[in-house]
Amino acid sequence: MFKLSVVTPIAVYFEEEVSSIVAPGSDGYLGILANHAPIITSLEPGLLTIKDTNQNETEFAIGGGFLEVSGNKATILAESIEPLSEIDLARAEAACKRGKDRIAGLFTDENVDMERSCHSLAKAVNRINLVRRSGRN
Amino acid sequence: MATLKEIRSRIKSVKSTRQITKAMEMVAAAKLRRAQQRVAEARPYADRMNDMLGSLAEGASGDITHPYFDNREVKKRTLVIVVSDRGLCGSFNARLLRAADDWLAQYSTSEVELVVVGKRALDYYKSRPYPIAASYIDWGGAMEYEKSKSLVSFLTKRFVDGETDLVNVIYASFVSTAKNIVTNEQYLPIDNPASAADTSVSSEKASESKTSRKEYIFEPSPEKIYASLLPSYALTKMLTALLDSFASEHSARMIAMNTATTAAGDMIDELTLNYNKARQGQITKELLEIVSGAEALNG
Protein backbone atom coordinates (compact mmCIF):
# COMPACT_ATOMS: atom_id res chain seq x y z
CA MET A 1 0.00 0.00 0.00
CA PHE A 2 1.30 3.43 -0.81
CA LYS A 3 0.04 6.93 -1.31
CA LEU A 4 -0.75 8.08 -4.81
CA SER A 5 -1.43 11.68 -5.82
CA VAL A 6 -2.59 12.52 -9.28
CA VAL A 7 -2.32 16.24 -9.94
CA THR A 8 -3.50 18.03 -13.06
CA PRO A 9 -2.98 21.68 -13.97
CA ILE A 10 -6.58 22.32 -12.92
CA ALA A 11 -6.78 20.48 -9.62
CA VAL A 12 -5.58 17.70 -7.36
CA TYR A 13 -7.48 14.92 -9.05
CA PHE A 14 -6.80 11.98 -6.79
CA GLU A 15 -5.01 11.52 -3.48
CA GLU A 16 -5.47 8.20 -1.75
CA GLU A 17 -3.81 5.05 -0.56
CA VAL A 18 -3.63 2.47 -3.34
CA SER A 19 -2.17 -0.98 -3.62
CA SER A 20 -0.76 -0.77 -7.13
CA ILE A 21 -0.77 1.21 -10.35
CA VAL A 22 0.11 0.48 -13.94
CA ALA A 23 1.15 3.55 -15.90
CA PRO A 24 2.09 4.19 -19.53
CA GLY A 25 5.78 5.12 -19.26
CA SER A 26 7.72 6.37 -22.27
CA ASP A 27 9.54 3.05 -22.44
CA GLY A 28 6.42 0.98 -22.04
CA TYR A 29 3.89 0.26 -19.35
CA LEU A 30 5.25 -0.06 -15.85
CA GLY A 31 3.70 -1.33 -12.67
CA ILE A 32 4.33 0.27 -9.31
CA LEU A 33 3.79 -1.62 -6.07
CA ALA A 34 4.47 -0.50 -2.53
CA ASN A 35 8.10 0.28 -1.67
CA HIS A 36 9.11 0.68 -5.27
CA ALA A 37 12.61 2.04 -5.82
CA PRO A 38 12.73 5.79 -6.46
CA ILE A 39 11.97 6.44 -10.10
CA ILE A 40 11.18 9.39 -12.33
CA THR A 41 9.69 8.80 -15.72
CA SER A 42 7.73 10.63 -18.33
CA LEU A 43 4.34 9.24 -19.29
CA GLU A 44 2.80 8.90 -22.72
CA PRO A 45 -0.89 9.19 -23.48
CA GLY A 46 -2.32 5.83 -22.51
CA LEU A 47 -4.16 3.81 -19.94
CA LEU A 48 -3.57 4.29 -16.23
CA THR A 49 -4.83 1.48 -14.03
CA ILE A 50 -5.22 2.10 -10.33
CA LYS A 51 -5.89 -0.77 -7.95
CA ASP A 52 -7.26 0.50 -4.67
CA THR A 53 -6.75 -1.05 -1.25
CA ASN A 54 -9.76 -3.35 -1.81
CA GLN A 55 -8.18 -4.64 -5.02
CA ASN A 56 -10.77 -2.90 -7.17
CA GLU A 57 -9.33 -1.71 -10.46
CA THR A 58 -10.23 1.60 -12.05
CA GLU A 59 -9.05 2.60 -15.46
CA PHE A 60 -8.27 6.11 -16.58
CA ALA A 61 -7.24 7.69 -19.85
CA ILE A 62 -4.20 9.82 -19.19
CA GLY A 63 -2.93 12.38 -21.66
CA GLY A 64 0.75 12.22 -20.89
CA GLY A 65 2.64 13.56 -17.93
CA PHE A 66 5.25 12.54 -15.38
CA LEU A 67 5.54 10.02 -12.61
CA GLU A 68 7.76 10.22 -9.58
CA VAL A 69 8.03 7.54 -6.92
CA SER A 70 10.07 8.12 -3.81
CA GLY A 71 9.72 7.06 -0.21
CA ASN A 72 6.58 4.99 -0.77
CA LYS A 73 4.83 7.97 -2.30
CA ALA A 74 3.88 8.25 -5.94
CA THR A 75 3.09 11.49 -7.70
CA ILE A 76 1.63 11.68 -11.16
CA LEU A 77 1.60 15.01 -12.92
CA ALA A 78 -1.05 14.43 -15.56
CA GLU A 79 -1.76 16.79 -18.41
CA SER A 80 -5.27 15.45 -18.48
CA ILE A 81 -7.01 12.49 -16.95
CA GLU A 82 -10.49 11.03 -16.92
CA PRO A 83 -12.07 7.66 -16.14
CA LEU A 84 -12.75 5.61 -19.26
CA SER A 85 -16.47 5.91 -18.66
CA GLU A 86 -16.32 9.70 -18.88
CA ILE A 87 -14.48 10.03 -22.16
CA ASP A 88 -16.36 12.20 -24.59
CA LEU A 89 -15.96 10.16 -27.75
CA ALA A 90 -17.43 12.79 -30.05
CA ARG A 91 -15.07 15.40 -28.69
CA ALA A 92 -12.08 13.09 -29.04
CA GLU A 93 -13.03 12.30 -32.62
CA ALA A 94 -13.34 16.00 -33.41
CA ALA A 95 -9.93 16.62 -31.84
CA CYS A 96 -8.50 13.75 -33.83
CA LYS A 97 -9.79 15.21 -37.07
CA ARG A 98 -8.57 18.68 -36.15
CA GLY A 99 -5.12 17.32 -35.34
CA LYS A 100 -4.90 15.46 -38.63
CA ASP A 101 -6.02 18.53 -40.56
CA ARG A 102 -3.48 20.67 -38.80
CA ILE A 103 -0.65 18.29 -39.56
CA ALA A 104 -1.81 18.01 -43.16
CA GLY A 105 -1.72 21.80 -43.36
CA LEU A 106 1.92 21.79 -42.33
CA PHE A 107 3.08 22.04 -45.90
CA THR A 108 1.17 25.19 -46.61
CA ASP A 109 1.07 26.94 -43.25
CA GLU A 110 4.38 27.33 -41.46
CA ASN A 111 2.76 28.63 -38.29
CA VAL A 112 1.64 25.14 -37.35
CA ASP A 113 3.37 23.90 -34.24
CA MET A 114 4.29 20.36 -35.24
CA GLU A 115 5.03 19.03 -31.78
CA ARG A 116 1.88 20.39 -30.26
CA SER A 117 -0.31 19.13 -33.08
CA CYS A 118 1.17 15.66 -32.84
CA HIS A 119 0.75 15.64 -29.11
CA SER A 120 -2.89 16.63 -29.15
CA LEU A 121 -3.51 14.11 -31.92
CA ALA A 122 -1.87 11.40 -29.81
CA LYS A 123 -4.08 12.31 -26.87
CA ALA A 124 -7.22 12.15 -29.01
CA VAL A 125 -6.23 8.85 -30.58
CA ASN A 126 -5.52 7.42 -27.14
CA ARG A 127 -8.99 8.34 -25.91
CA ILE A 128 -10.65 6.84 -28.97
CA ASN A 129 -8.62 3.63 -28.73
CA LEU A 130 -9.36 3.18 -25.06
CA VAL A 131 -13.07 3.63 -25.58
CA ARG A 132 -13.09 1.15 -28.46
CA ARG A 133 -11.07 -1.34 -26.48
CA SER A 134 -13.38 -1.17 -23.50
CA GLY A 135 -16.30 -1.95 -25.80
CA ARG A 136 -18.25 1.16 -24.90
CA ASN A 137 -19.90 3.07 -27.69
CA MET B 1 -24.47 79.20 -5.16
CA ALA B 2 -25.77 76.67 -7.62
CA THR B 3 -29.46 76.70 -8.29
CA LEU B 4 -31.76 74.08 -6.89
CA LYS B 5 -32.27 72.54 -10.28
CA GLU B 6 -28.55 72.20 -10.90
CA ILE B 7 -27.96 70.49 -7.58
CA ARG B 8 -30.88 68.17 -8.16
CA SER B 9 -29.47 66.98 -11.47
CA ARG B 10 -25.99 66.57 -9.96
CA ILE B 11 -27.43 64.36 -7.24
CA LYS B 12 -29.26 62.31 -9.80
CA SER B 13 -26.18 61.76 -11.93
CA VAL B 14 -23.98 60.87 -8.94
CA LYS B 15 -26.64 58.42 -7.80
CA SER B 16 -26.64 56.65 -11.13
CA THR B 17 -22.84 56.59 -11.12
CA ARG B 18 -22.96 55.00 -7.71
CA GLN B 19 -25.33 52.38 -9.02
CA ILE B 20 -22.92 51.55 -11.84
CA THR B 21 -19.83 51.36 -9.64
CA LYS B 22 -21.75 49.24 -7.18
CA ALA B 23 -22.71 46.81 -9.94
CA MET B 24 -19.13 46.73 -11.24
CA GLU B 25 -17.88 46.01 -7.76
CA MET B 26 -20.20 43.06 -7.49
CA VAL B 27 -19.18 41.73 -10.90
CA ALA B 28 -15.51 42.08 -10.00
CA ALA B 29 -16.13 40.28 -6.71
CA ALA B 30 -17.75 37.36 -8.49
CA LYS B 31 -14.93 37.18 -11.03
CA LEU B 32 -12.36 37.46 -8.28
CA ARG B 33 -13.87 34.51 -6.47
CA ARG B 34 -13.55 32.37 -9.56
CA ALA B 35 -10.04 33.61 -10.37
CA GLN B 36 -8.93 33.05 -6.80
CA GLN B 37 -10.24 29.52 -6.91
CA ARG B 38 -8.33 28.83 -10.09
CA VAL B 39 -5.14 30.19 -8.56
CA ALA B 40 -5.59 27.82 -5.64
CA GLU B 41 -6.38 24.87 -7.89
CA ALA B 42 -3.38 25.41 -10.12
CA ARG B 43 -0.89 25.76 -7.31
CA PRO B 44 -0.42 22.07 -6.37
CA TYR B 45 0.57 21.20 -9.92
CA ALA B 46 3.16 23.97 -10.07
CA ASP B 47 4.52 23.01 -6.66
CA ARG B 48 4.77 19.32 -7.49
CA MET B 49 6.44 20.14 -10.75
CA ASN B 50 9.00 22.25 -8.92
CA ASP B 51 9.61 19.37 -6.55
CA MET B 52 10.01 16.95 -9.40
CA LEU B 53 12.49 19.20 -11.15
CA GLY B 54 14.38 19.35 -7.88
CA SER B 55 14.44 15.55 -7.50
CA LEU B 56 15.52 15.23 -11.07
CA ALA B 57 18.45 17.58 -10.52
CA GLU B 58 19.26 15.84 -7.28
CA GLY B 59 19.27 12.38 -8.79
CA ALA B 60 20.78 13.03 -12.17
CA SER B 61 24.51 13.05 -12.24
CA GLY B 62 26.65 15.06 -14.59
CA ASP B 63 25.82 18.17 -16.51
CA ILE B 64 22.43 18.24 -18.05
CA THR B 65 22.07 20.58 -20.95
CA HIS B 66 18.86 21.79 -22.43
CA PRO B 67 18.24 24.81 -24.66
CA TYR B 68 16.17 26.44 -21.89
CA PHE B 69 19.15 26.34 -19.52
CA ASP B 70 21.40 28.18 -21.96
CA ASN B 71 22.83 30.99 -19.86
CA ARG B 72 24.60 33.01 -22.51
CA GLU B 73 25.82 36.54 -22.78
CA VAL B 74 22.81 38.82 -22.91
CA LYS B 75 22.62 40.99 -25.97
CA LYS B 76 18.89 41.17 -26.39
CA ARG B 77 16.27 41.12 -23.66
CA THR B 78 12.56 40.49 -23.92
CA LEU B 79 10.16 41.84 -21.38
CA VAL B 80 6.73 40.29 -21.04
CA ILE B 81 4.43 42.80 -19.38
CA VAL B 82 1.15 41.41 -18.09
CA VAL B 83 -1.55 43.99 -17.41
CA SER B 84 -5.32 44.11 -17.81
CA ASP B 85 -7.36 44.67 -20.94
CA ARG B 86 -9.71 47.09 -19.30
CA GLY B 87 -9.30 50.00 -16.98
CA LEU B 88 -11.27 51.11 -13.93
CA CYS B 89 -9.05 49.13 -11.64
CA GLY B 90 -7.28 51.86 -9.73
CA SER B 91 -3.51 52.00 -9.92
CA PHE B 92 -3.21 48.35 -10.98
CA ASN B 93 -1.89 48.98 -14.48
CA ALA B 94 0.00 52.15 -13.61
CA ARG B 95 2.08 50.33 -11.03
CA LEU B 96 2.97 47.53 -13.43
CA LEU B 97 3.79 49.88 -16.27
CA ARG B 98 5.96 51.99 -13.99
CA ALA B 99 7.92 48.88 -12.97
CA ALA B 100 8.30 47.99 -16.65
CA ASP B 101 9.50 51.50 -17.47
CA ASP B 102 12.04 51.39 -14.67
CA TRP B 103 13.38 48.11 -15.95
CA LEU B 104 13.44 49.24 -19.58
CA ALA B 105 15.19 52.48 -18.68
CA GLN B 106 18.33 50.52 -17.78
CA TYR B 107 18.87 49.49 -21.37
CA SER B 108 18.95 51.16 -24.74
CA THR B 109 15.94 50.68 -27.00
CA SER B 110 17.84 48.43 -29.37
CA GLU B 111 18.68 45.99 -26.58
CA VAL B 112 15.12 45.33 -25.50
CA GLU B 113 11.83 44.25 -26.96
CA LEU B 114 8.39 43.92 -25.50
CA VAL B 115 5.74 41.27 -25.48
CA VAL B 116 2.56 42.84 -24.20
CA VAL B 117 -0.28 40.96 -22.57
CA GLY B 118 -3.37 43.08 -22.06
CA LYS B 119 -4.71 45.96 -24.10
CA ARG B 120 -3.62 48.61 -21.60
CA ALA B 121 0.04 47.79 -22.16
CA LEU B 122 -0.41 47.85 -25.93
CA ASP B 123 -2.03 51.29 -25.75
CA TYR B 124 0.72 52.51 -23.48
CA TYR B 125 3.69 51.27 -25.51
CA LYS B 126 2.26 51.91 -28.97
CA SER B 127 3.52 55.46 -28.89
CA ARG B 128 6.82 54.67 -27.19
CA PRO B 129 10.13 53.81 -28.85
CA TYR B 130 10.45 50.22 -27.60
CA PRO B 131 9.80 47.59 -30.26
CA ILE B 132 6.80 45.36 -29.61
CA ALA B 133 7.56 41.81 -30.68
CA ALA B 134 4.08 40.45 -30.06
CA SER B 135 0.86 41.32 -28.29
CA TYR B 136 -1.71 39.11 -26.66
CA ILE B 137 -4.85 41.06 -25.90
CA ASP B 138 -8.59 40.58 -25.35
CA TRP B 139 -8.44 37.96 -22.64
CA GLY B 140 -11.76 39.02 -21.21
CA GLY B 141 -10.35 38.82 -17.70
CA ALA B 142 -9.93 35.07 -17.68
CA MET B 143 -7.42 32.46 -18.64
CA GLU B 144 -7.43 31.19 -22.17
CA TYR B 145 -5.42 28.04 -22.40
CA GLU B 146 -4.72 28.18 -26.12
CA LYS B 147 -3.65 31.80 -26.02
CA SER B 148 -1.29 31.13 -23.13
CA LYS B 149 0.16 28.17 -24.97
CA SER B 150 0.89 30.22 -28.05
CA LEU B 151 2.45 32.94 -25.89
CA VAL B 152 4.74 30.38 -24.29
CA SER B 153 5.69 28.74 -27.57
CA PHE B 154 6.40 32.17 -29.05
CA LEU B 155 8.75 33.03 -26.18
CA THR B 156 10.54 29.69 -26.05
CA LYS B 157 10.99 29.58 -29.80
CA ARG B 158 12.43 33.08 -29.81
CA PHE B 159 14.81 32.14 -27.03
CA VAL B 160 15.92 28.87 -28.59
CA ASP B 161 16.39 30.51 -31.99
CA GLY B 162 18.71 33.03 -30.39
CA GLU B 163 16.55 36.04 -31.16
CA THR B 164 16.55 36.93 -27.51
CA ASP B 165 18.91 35.95 -24.72
CA LEU B 166 16.82 36.73 -21.67
CA VAL B 167 13.10 36.81 -21.01
CA ASN B 168 11.66 38.57 -17.99
CA VAL B 169 8.04 38.71 -16.93
CA ILE B 170 6.44 41.55 -15.00
CA TYR B 171 3.09 40.71 -13.47
CA ALA B 172 1.06 41.27 -10.35
CA SER B 173 1.49 38.33 -8.07
CA PHE B 174 -1.64 37.64 -6.06
CA VAL B 175 -1.29 37.62 -2.29
CA SER B 176 -4.74 38.41 -0.98
CA THR B 177 -7.78 40.42 -1.99
CA ALA B 178 -6.20 43.55 -0.57
CA LYS B 179 -2.68 42.88 -1.70
CA ASN B 180 -0.77 42.07 -4.83
CA ILE B 181 2.90 42.50 -5.48
CA VAL B 182 4.47 43.76 -8.68
CA THR B 183 6.84 40.95 -9.56
CA ASN B 184 9.68 40.98 -12.06
CA GLU B 185 10.83 37.44 -12.68
CA GLN B 186 13.34 35.88 -15.00
CA TYR B 187 11.47 33.48 -17.24
CA LEU B 188 14.19 32.24 -19.58
CA PRO B 189 16.83 30.91 -19.31
CA ILE B 190 15.55 28.67 -16.55
CA ASP B 191 17.94 28.36 -13.64
CA ASN B 192 19.54 24.98 -13.99
CA PRO B 193 18.46 23.25 -10.78
CA ALA B 194 21.50 20.98 -10.97
CA SER B 195 23.73 23.93 -10.22
CA ALA B 196 21.41 25.32 -7.57
CA ALA B 197 19.82 22.13 -6.32
CA ASP B 198 19.98 23.09 -2.67
CA THR B 199 18.20 26.39 -3.05
CA SER B 200 15.61 25.66 -5.69
CA VAL B 201 13.97 22.60 -4.20
CA SER B 202 11.39 23.09 -1.50
CA SER B 203 12.68 23.13 2.04
CA GLU B 204 11.09 19.79 2.81
CA LYS B 205 12.95 18.13 -0.02
CA ALA B 206 16.16 19.95 0.75
CA SER B 207 16.27 18.58 4.26
CA GLU B 208 15.45 15.15 2.90
CA SER B 209 18.32 15.30 0.47
CA LYS B 210 20.78 16.12 3.20
CA THR B 211 19.94 13.03 5.21
CA SER B 212 19.68 10.52 2.41
CA ARG B 213 20.53 11.12 -1.17
CA LYS B 214 18.18 9.06 -3.28
CA GLU B 215 19.27 6.98 -6.19
CA TYR B 216 16.60 7.50 -8.77
CA ILE B 217 15.89 5.31 -11.71
CA PHE B 218 15.28 7.42 -14.79
CA GLU B 219 13.19 6.26 -17.66
CA PRO B 220 14.09 6.81 -20.44
CA SER B 221 17.07 9.02 -19.45
CA PRO B 222 17.46 12.24 -17.46
CA GLU B 223 18.05 14.18 -20.68
CA LYS B 224 14.85 12.92 -22.22
CA ILE B 225 12.83 13.59 -19.10
CA TYR B 226 14.21 17.12 -18.99
CA ALA B 227 13.35 17.51 -22.63
CA SER B 228 9.70 16.80 -21.93
CA LEU B 229 9.47 18.23 -18.42
CA LEU B 230 10.93 21.66 -19.17
CA PRO B 231 8.37 22.75 -21.77
CA SER B 232 5.62 21.76 -19.32
CA TYR B 233 7.46 23.62 -16.61
CA ALA B 234 7.73 26.74 -18.74
CA LEU B 235 4.03 26.56 -19.56
CA THR B 236 3.05 26.02 -15.95
CA LYS B 237 5.16 28.97 -14.84
CA MET B 238 3.48 31.27 -17.34
CA LEU B 239 0.01 29.95 -16.48
CA THR B 240 0.68 30.63 -12.81
CA ALA B 241 1.76 34.18 -13.59
CA LEU B 242 -1.31 34.79 -15.75
CA LEU B 243 -3.74 33.33 -13.22
CA ASP B 244 -2.19 35.46 -10.50
CA SER B 245 -2.44 38.52 -12.68
CA PHE B 246 -6.12 37.96 -13.41
CA ALA B 247 -6.94 37.45 -9.76
CA SER B 248 -4.99 40.59 -8.87
CA GLU B 249 -6.76 42.55 -11.59
CA HIS B 250 -10.20 41.61 -10.31
CA SER B 251 -9.29 42.36 -6.72
CA ALA B 252 -7.84 45.73 -7.75
CA ARG B 253 -11.01 46.50 -9.67
CA MET B 254 -13.21 45.42 -6.81
CA ILE B 255 -11.36 47.69 -4.40
CA ALA B 256 -11.33 50.61 -6.85
CA MET B 257 -15.06 50.27 -7.42
CA ASN B 258 -15.72 49.95 -3.71
CA THR B 259 -13.83 53.20 -3.13
CA ALA B 260 -15.74 54.85 -5.93
CA THR B 261 -19.06 53.70 -4.49
CA THR B 262 -18.16 55.06 -1.06
CA ALA B 263 -16.94 58.33 -2.56
CA ALA B 264 -20.17 58.66 -4.52
CA GLY B 265 -22.13 58.11 -1.31
CA ASP B 266 -20.18 60.87 0.44
CA MET B 267 -20.72 63.16 -2.49
CA ILE B 268 -24.45 62.52 -2.44
CA ASP B 269 -24.58 63.36 1.27
CA GLU B 270 -22.75 66.60 0.70
CA LEU B 271 -24.87 67.55 -2.29
CA THR B 272 -28.05 66.77 -0.38
CA LEU B 273 -26.90 69.04 2.41
CA ASN B 274 -26.19 71.80 -0.10
CA TYR B 275 -29.54 71.19 -1.71
CA ASN B 276 -31.39 71.57 1.58
CA LYS B 277 -29.43 74.70 2.43
CA ALA B 278 -30.23 76.22 -0.92
CA ARG B 279 -33.89 75.29 -0.57
CA GLN B 280 -34.07 76.81 2.86
CA GLY B 281 -32.26 79.90 1.62
CA GLN B 282 -34.76 80.30 -1.14
CA ILE B 283 -37.73 79.95 1.19
CA THR B 284 -36.24 82.55 3.54
CA LYS B 285 -35.67 84.86 0.62
CA GLU B 286 -39.26 84.47 -0.59
CA LEU B 287 -40.61 85.08 2.90
CA LEU B 288 -38.53 88.21 3.21
CA GLU B 289 -39.84 89.45 -0.10
CA ILE B 290 -43.45 88.87 0.93
CA VAL B 291 -42.98 90.48 4.33
CA SER B 292 -41.16 93.48 2.98
CA GLY B 293 -43.74 93.80 0.20
CA ALA B 294 -46.57 93.75 2.73
CA GLU B 295 -44.80 96.30 4.90
CA ALA B 296 -44.31 98.61 1.97
CA LEU B 297 -48.09 98.53 1.37
CA ASN B 298 -48.86 99.22 5.02
CA GLY B 299 -46.29 101.99 5.23
Interface residues (C-beta under 8 A of the other chain):
Chain A: S5 V7 T8 P9 I10 A11 V12 G25 S26 D27 L30 A37 P38 I39 I40 T41 S42 F66 E68 S70 G71 T75 L77 E79 D113 R116
Chain B: R38 E41 A42 P44 Y45 R48 M49 D51 M52 S55 L56 G59 K149 S153 E208 K214 E215 Y216 I217 F218 E219 P220 K224 I225 S228 L229 S232 T236 L239
